Amino acid sequence: RHGFPADYLARKHTCAQCEDTGYVRGLRCACFTALLQSLAYQELSMDTPLESSDFARFRLTHYPEAPNGDGVIPRKKMEQILAACRAYASRFHPHAGSLLFTGPTGLGKTHLSLAIAKEVIDKGFTVIYGSAPNLISRMEHEHFSRGRYGEQAGETARALLECTLLILDDLGAEFSTAFTQSCIYNIVNTRLMSAMPVLISTNLSMAQINEKYGERVASRIIGNYQVLRFFGGDVRQILRASSSFEEKGAKRP
């Protein structure tokens, strides 16, 4: 009588399939998956160039074709690594194997890590990406503050152990203490025991990993991770030099 529709008081759902529960017959609804993907992109994009770090933008031309001192041809080796990363991302599943990216700074380890993260997120899986110093600093803060500043004790640690894929960037850059050593061992061992994949990126060699973290961590990585060693010159310096040259050229009359 007052102009309201007959179903005015009926509960209206955003998603008719799951009625906003997130699940349909025990399986994750498409709306929930889309929301998780969106949040994951936002989380990663806050600190990382996710959109610009896909496989298509990885340039093999930045790597030398001439053999280095060890007889390795960097461009050929990086072509193999790019193919391995593409295959890993395309076949990814919750119990995929783990990867170790090792090599000096500026060789594209972060770019390929993010490219894998992007494809894994697109498949509907949860990804946590972060630098070892930042993640361990959060874990330490939560552990010793014990919720005094609103955090839940162990919240970050639980997230790192429960996500589908954990990408731990710049391992070895964190300040070494008994607490950080314990955190790294717990992450590596717990996810290994649960057959959950980890992608570790580091400037350290295997010998340095063994020296810094001990045999317990090193043996688990050597025995269970696919090790991809990066070769070449510092790509970031190459790009900066190229950009500087173009800017100077643009100013010429």
C-alpha positions in Angstrom: 0.0 0.0 0.0 3.0 2.3 0.7 4.8 1.5 -2.5 7.4 -1.1 -1.1 8.0 -4.3 -3.1 6.6 -7.5 -1.8 10.1 -8.8 -0.9 11.2 -5.6 0.9 11.9 -7.4 4.2 13.4 -10.5 2.6 17.2 -10.9 3.0 19.0 -10.1 -0.2 22.4 -11.7 -0.9 25.2 -10.3 -2.9 25.9 -13.7 -4.3 22.8 -15.9 -5.0 25.0 -19.0 -5.4 26.4 -19.2 -1.9 24.1 -16.7 -0.2 27.2 -14.8 1.0 28.6 -17.8 3.0 31.6 -18.1 0.6 30.9 -21.9 0.0 28.6 -24.0 -2.1 28.3 -27.6 -1.0 31.5 -27.5 0.9 33.5 -25.9 -2.0 34.8 -22.3 -2.2 32.4 -20.1 -4.2 33.6 -18.2 -7.2 32.7 -14.9 -5.5 34.9 -15.8 -2.5 37.8 -16.7 -4.9 37.5 -13.4 -6.7 37.5 -11.5 -3.5 40.6 -13.3 -2.2 42.4 -12.6 -5.6 41.5 -8.9 -5.3 42.8 -8.7 -1.7 45.9 -10.6 -2.6 46.7 -8.2 -5.5 46.1 -5.2 -3.2 48.4 -6.6 -0.5 51.2 -7.4 -2.9 50.8 -4.2 -4.9 51.3 -2.0 -1.8 55.0 -2.8 -1.7 55.8 -4.6 -5.0 55.4 -3.9 -8.7 53.1 -6.9 -9.2 51.4 -5.7 -12.4 54.7 -5.0 -14.2 56.5 -8.2 -13.1 55.0 -10.8 -15.3 56.7 -13.4 -17.5 56.1 -11.4 -20.7 58.1 -8.5 -19.4 61.2 -10.5 -18.4 63.9 -9.6 -20.9 66.5 -12.2 -21.8 68.3 -9.5 -23.8 69.6 -8.0 -20.6 71.8 -11.1 -20.1 75.2 -11.6 -21.8 75.5 -14.1 -24.6 79.3 -14.5 -24.0 80.4 -17.2 -21.6 81.5 -16.0 -18.1 84.7 -17.1 -16.3 83.1 -20.5 -15.5 82.1 -21.1 -19.1 78.4 -20.5 -18.4 76.4 -18.5 -21.0 74.2 -16.3 -18.8 71.5 -15.7 -21.4 71.2 -19.4 -22.2 71.1 -20.3 -18.5 68.4 -17.6 -17.8 66.4 -18.9 -20.7 66.3 -22.3 -19.0 65.4 -20.7 -15.6 62.5 -18.6 -17.2 61.1 -21.8 -18.8 61.3 -23.6 -15.4 59.5 -20.8 -13.7 56.8 -20.7 -16.3 56.3 -24.4 -16.0 56.2 -24.2 -12.2 53.5 -21.5 -12.3 51.4 -23.2 -15.0 51.4 -26.6 -13.1 51.1 -25.1 -9.6 49.0 -27.0 -7.0 48.9 -26.8 -3.2 51.6 -29.5 -2.9 53.9 -28.3 -5.7 57.6 -28.5 -4.9 59.7 -25.7 -3.5 62.1 -23.4 -5.3 65.4 -21.7 -4.3 66.5 -18.7 -6.3 70.2 -17.9 -5.6 72.6 -15.5 -7.1 73.9 -11.9 -6.8 71.6 -8.9 -6.5 69.9 -7.5 -9.6 69.6 -10.6 -11.7 65.8 -10.8 -11.8 65.0 -13.1 -8.8 62.4 -10.7 -7.5 60.8 -10.2 -11.0 60.4 -14.0 -11.5 59.1 -14.5 -7.9 56.4 -11.9 -8.5 55.6 -13.4 -11.9 55.0 -16.8 -10.3 53.0 -15.1 -7.5 50.7 -13.3 -10.0 49.9 -16.6 -11.9 49.3 -18.5 -8.7 46.9 -15.8 -7.4 45.1 -15.9 -10.7 44.5 -19.7 -10.1 42.7 -18.8 -6.9 45.4 -19.8 -4.4 46.6 -17.7 -1.4 50.1 -16.2 -1.7 52.2 -14.4 0.9 55.1 -12.5 -0.5 57.5 -10.6 1.7 61.2 -9.9 2.5 62.7 -12.1 5.2 63.7 -9.0 7.3 60.2 -7.5 7.3 58.3 -10.8 8.0 60.6 -11.9 10.8 60.5 -8.4 12.3 56.7 -8.6 12.4 56.9 -12.1 14.0 59.4 -10.8 16.6 57.3 -7.8 17.4 54.2 -10.0 17.9 56.1 -12.5 19.9 57.6 -10.1 22.4 54.8 -7.6 22.6 52.2 -10.4 23.2 49.3 -8.4 21.9 50.0 -5.2 23.9 49.6 -3.1 20.7 46.6 -4.9 19.4 48.3 -7.7 17.5 47.4 -11.3 18.1 50.5 -13.3 19.2 51.7 -15.6 16.4 49.3 -14.1 13.8 52.0 -13.6 11.2 53.6 -17.0 11.9 50.3 -18.8 11.4 49.7 -16.9 8.1 53.2 -17.9 6.8 52.6 -21.5 7.7 49.0 -21.8 6.3 49.1 -19.9 3.0 49.2 -22.0 -0.2 52.5 -20.5 -1.4 55.0 -18.6 0.7 57.5 -16.4 -1.1 60.4 -15.5 1.2 62.5 -12.8 -0.5 66.0 -11.7 0.3 66.7 -14.4 2.8 70.0 -13.7 4.6 69.4 -9.9 4.8 67.8 -10.2 8.2 69.7 -9.5 11.4 70.9 -12.9 12.7 69.7 -13.8 16.3 68.6 -17.0 18.0 65.0 -15.9 17.4 65.5 -15.3 13.6 67.3 -18.7 13.3 64.4 -20.4 15.0 61.9 -18.7 12.8 63.6 -19.7 9.6 64.0 -23.3 10.7 60.3 -23.5 11.8 59.1 -22.1 8.5 61.2 -24.4 6.4 60.6 -27.5 8.4 56.9 -27.1 9.1 56.0 -26.4 5.5 58.2 -29.2 4.3 56.5 -31.7 6.7 53.1 -30.5 5.4 54.3 -30.7 1.7 53.5 -27.0 1.3 55.5 -25.1 -1.3 58.0 -22.3 -0.5 59.9 -20.0 -2.9 63.1 -18.6 -1.3 65.1 -15.9 -3.0 68.6 -15.1 -1.6 72.0 -13.6 -2.5 73.6 -16.4 -0.4 75.3 -19.4 -1.9 74.5 -22.9 -0.5 77.7 -22.8 1.5 76.7 -19.5 3.0 73.2 -20.8 3.8 74.8 -23.7 5.6 77.1 -21.4 7.5 74.4 -18.9 8.5 71.5 -21.2 9.3 73.2 -24.5 10.1 73.0 -28.0 8.6 69.4 -28.6 9.7 68.1 -25.8 7.4 70.6 -26.3 4.6 70.1 -30.0 4.3 66.3 -29.6 4.1 66.7 -27.0 1.3 69.3 -28.9 -0.6 67.4 -32.2 -0.4 63.9 -30.8 -1.2 64.1 -27.6 -3.2 64.8 -27.1 -6.9 67.8 -24.8 -6.9 67.9 -22.2 -9.7 71.2 -20.3 -9.8 70.9 -16.9 -11.6 73.7 -15.6 -13.8 74.6 -12.3 -15.5 75.2 -8.6 -14.7 73.1 -6.4 -12.5 69.9 -5.8 -14.6 68.9 -2.8 -12.5 72.1 -1.0 -13.3 71.7 -1.9 -17.0 68.1 -0.4 -17.0 69.2 2.7 -15.1 72.1 3.3 -17.5 69.7 2.8 -20.5 67.2 5.2 -19.0 69.8 7.8 -18.3 71.1 7.6 -21.8 67.6 8.0 -23.3 66.9 11.1 -21.1 70.2 12.7 -22.2 69.4 11.9 -25.8 65.9 13.5 -25.4 67.5 16.8 -24.4 69.7 17.0 -27.4 68.6 19.6 -30.0 
